[in-house]
Amino acid sequence: MKYVSLIHLLFFAATFALADGPQDNTADNVRRVPPLGFELSEEQSAPLKKGLDALKAELVWLEKNLAEDPEFYRLIPDVEVFYNAVRFPLTYQEFQKPGELKPALDQLALGMARAAELKERKASWLQQSGPVVRGFRSRLDGTVQPYGLEIPDSYNFAHPYPTRLDFWFHGRGEKTHESAFVQQRIKGGGKISPEHTIILHPYARFSNANKFAGEVDCLEALEHVKQDYRIDEDRILVRGFSMGGAACWQFAVHYADRWAAAQPGAGFSETPDFLKTFQGETLNPFPWEKKLWRWYDCTDWAINLTHCPTIAYSGEVDKQIQAAQMMDQAMKNNGQRLVHLIGPGMGHKFHPEVLDHIETRLDSIAKQGRQSVPRVVRFKTYTLRYPKMNWVTIDRLTEHWEPGRIDAEMQFPNRIFVDVTGVDRFTLDFKPGEWPLDVGHSPVVDIDGYSFKELPVSSDRSWKATYQRNGNGWKLASKEEPGKLAKRHGLSGPIDDAFMDSFLFVKPGGKSWHGKTGDWVDGELQHAVTHWRQQMRGEARVKLDSEVTEEDIAQHNLVLWGDPSSNSLLAKILPDLPLDWTAEKLSLKKEGATSFNAKEHSIAMVYPNPLNPQKYVVLNSSFTYREYDYLNNARQTPKLPDWAIIDVKTPVSSRFPGGIPEAGFFDEDWQVK
């Protein structure tokens, strides 16, 4: 493996020039994102602090007095969303100009008005058309995250009918703190306004192109909307422009079977060519980093758009036309053809006539709705983070981050033909009412030439079977062995995957074996807490190792900071981790593994938690991209794989947590390769 030395970091600083401007040319001297705002005077801050104190008191009352009333208790985030919208930019000096303070006071007043309604067991905003600000409590970190809705005047609150919903993913806005976003959504409006359609505007953690925590937020926001509005599951569309266009591409390819259509505009669709073309960068990725580009490189997943009608838009003279051109070529390689509409003479914006044409096309697609049980499924994935397409689920890959592909086709009266590449276990699953073939014949499944005659279809027209590789052939699978470690749905690595579910930072309560590594841990833990808030716009849960409960172990991915001397939980599980770690040496458990001096090395790693194998344990890491990568959304990809040895002699930088003498992936059974 390559070694990330100080010389190598300087190489990055030189080659990763021309980021978003001359001020971004040095990786070790990057501007702050979001930018630090102006310093408020006491006269300016006092009304905001007073308003926050008053709203906090109302929230405390609501938490206490509505605890036994779930119908209204669940609506407390709709109040707290205004509290956080003002608290975050005030606390962390992110208000950018004095003109933002009056809207912030107005937002606190809206929060007080909603709190007063909840006290009376009322919630008039649930019957409000036009722009509506909502909030949900994130399962990742427990913080309330904002989103906006546009409810059409035609929506019948008394007798709602299934209604089309369009996601609108917003563009990059480095100054769009929570209060600024909430104010945008209070005012309402935007680039799109299809008739008889609810528009969902996710905040999605600020400016990360709806990746990682932002991706989870979008899905959680959608589920939150469904609690109070009747959404037509077959008429949900994903749309966006610029950074929102990039978000649209990745939602389209990763969840193609969930949407009636996708409509990305501009943005980026992959990392390497975009950074070369748009940024003029010379890239020199590490092998694991290049492999992990596949997570969000939509060109690698283009075949999945078989299941999601897609209309791309670009301005004729917009450099970001590159995104659709890359997807067009990727689709041509699969025998597909992308509808790519061009705004004549336009730069980075919509041409109004072309947008009207797009709306007409999307209306036509929406009338047909999503095809929930297609006759043919074409599905590719590189990770079990995205295991499903319609009635096909991949349960085990041959090797993560290499392509796993299934092409399945139903033929009357009762046959399913399946071609498989890079997959060792999969399931065909038709829910009640979904079986579309002849129920009078037992299904016959042909997998790579091996035929299986299966049990009859159930009387409710459901049917399910799982198959696993058996030497050079296939067999009908039994249940997986309980307790057997294997990469699976929700537990597949790399490190960043652990932060797409509920997590808890666990501080060491003791003293590290060595001062140098202990200081490194302290610095990286503080960095993790600070940047989860600054970049991911939440507040990470943090506990001492001695405070972690059985409930914590059951509910959260545990992020253990320290070494076996300083963190009692790490010491407890060390015998069940693939690590040899003493005061003298650190190495992976593998014959011939390199041994590292524990005085100068630590480790970042993800692994199934021995105390709860349904959850992860992470050692000494948060999400792995850092400050330099905040400057361009295409850079925001995982920078470390499943494990990485960290040389703490190499200074921490805006690119890496230190030197990386060795890093890699575990195999499909979580064994060291």
Secondary structure, 3 states (H helix, E strand, C coil): CCCCCHHHHHHHHHHCCCCCCHHHCCCCCCCCCCCCCCCCCHHHHHHHHHHHHHHHHHHHHHHHHCCCCHHHHCCCHHHHHHHHHHHHHHHCCCCCCHHHHHHHHHHHHHHHHHHHHHHCCCCHHHHCCEEEEEEEECCCCCCEEEEEEEECCCCCCCCCCCEEEEEEECCCCCCCCHHHHHHHHHHCCCCCCCCCEEEEEECCCCCCCCCCHHHHHHHHHHHHHHCCCCEEEEEEEEEEECHHHHHHHHHHHHCHHHCCEEEEECCCCCCHHHHHHCCCCCCCCCHHHHHHHHHCCHHHHHHHHHHCCEEEEEECCCCCHHHHHHHHHHHHHCCCCCEEEEECCCCCCCCHHHHHHHHHHHHHHHHHCCCCCCCEEEEEECCCCCCEECCEEEEEECCCCCCEEEEEEEECCCEEEEEEECEEEEEEEECCCCCCCCCCCCCEEEECCEEEECCCCCCCCCEEEEEEEECCEEEECCCCCCCCCCCECCECCCHHHHHHCCEEEEECCCCCCCHHHHHHHHHHHHHHHHHHHHHHCCCCCEEEHHHCCHHHHHHCEEEECCCCCCCHHHHHHHHHCCEEECCCEEEECCCCCCCEECCCEEEEEEEEECCEEEEEEEECCCCCCCHHHHHCHHHCCCCCCCEEEEECCCCCCCCCCCEEEEEECECCCCCEC
